[in-house]
Amino acid sequence: MVTLMRTDLFRLRTLRSTQVVLLVLIAAVAAITAASLTDAGAAGMTTPTQLREPLTASAGILVPVGLALFAAMHVAGEYRYGTMGQRQLESPRRPRLLVAMLGVHGLLGLVAGAVALGIGVAIALPMLASEDLSMGLTVPIVGAVLLAGFCFSLIGVCTAVIFRSQSAAALILVGTFFVEKIVGAFVSGVAEYLPYGLLTPLLRLEGASVGQGPAAASLVAITAALFALAAFLFARRDVTS
């Protein structure tokens, strides 16, 4: 298992796309935070929730969704180029291979979320201190940002394993957002328990109508369900089909 994870980590480190994606996402968090907090103290930017929302929304939504798409494209790319079949033949215990891929991308989600959040805090604190304001960043909120990055990275891997196509996986991940909006417009309360809808209460953003605890539990449950389906299909599908 450790060897498999080290191999995947080496593969990710040597890909330029990994570096580019991480730099773009972290830079976006920094830019959004800095630009938004220039209005700190003005109308609509006075309460801790309002002040921390640009940071937590970018680090807790933009980064996880970006990493989910990256994980899906990376893993599904192995099916496209035939390397997944070779890896399955080299490692007959398929569940270990799947867990290794999930572990590496989950770790990437945690690290990227922590770095993005840390840089955002480093930018925000001096700006707020000059206005004698505080964003009220607590341990549960920090944990929520990291959980979002971890779970969405795993969701990206599972989506790729289930559909085995880069275009299909990307379409599902992007399309789910719009499907949730449509469902929410017709069925009240359901969209709040779907992946994208859970990010609002999880990060304690304005407009949340679900508690942070239930939101976290729901996101973990959805991730676990996708993992179970991905593991079932990964273990039983033919290597070449």
VENWO-V109510 format. One record per pair of residues at least 6 apart in sequence whose C-alpha atoms are under 6 Angstrom apart, sorted by sequence separation. I is the first residue (numbers start at 0). J is the second residue. D is the distance in Angstrom with one decimal. If there is no record, write none. Layout:
i j d
I J D
I J D
This chain:
i j d
44 50 5.7
77 83 5.0
190 196 5.7
191 197 5.6
183 190 4.9
200 207 4.7
199 207 5.7
159 168 5.4
200 209 5.6
158 168 5.7
201 211 4.7
179 190 5.4
200 211 5.4
201 214 5.4
201 215 6.0
197 214 5.5
32 53 5.5
32 54 5.3
28 57 5.4
112 145 5.5
109 145 5.4
112 148 5.9
24 62 5.8
109 148 5.8
108 148 4.6
109 149 5.5
108 149 4.8
105 149 4.7
108 152 5.8
105 152 5.6
104 152 5.8
105 153 5.9
101 153 5.7
58 115 6.0
58 116 5.8
143 201 6.0
143 202 5.9
140 202 6.0
154 222 6.0
161 229 5.4
157 226 5.9
160 229 5.9
157 229 5.5
51 134 4.9
50 134 5.2
63 147 6.0
67 151 5.2
71 155 4.5
75 159 4.9
59 144 4.6
63 148 4.3
67 152 4.5
70 155 5.2
71 156 5.1
74 159 5.9
78 163 5.9
47 133 5.9
66 152 5.6
70 156 5.4
47 134 4.1
68 155 6.0
47 135 5.3
63 151 5.4
67 155 4.2
71 159 4.8
75 163 5.2
75 164 5.3
25 115 5.0
29 119 5.3
75 165 5.0
72 165 5.2
4 99 5.1
3 99 6.0
93 234 5.9
84 238 5.2
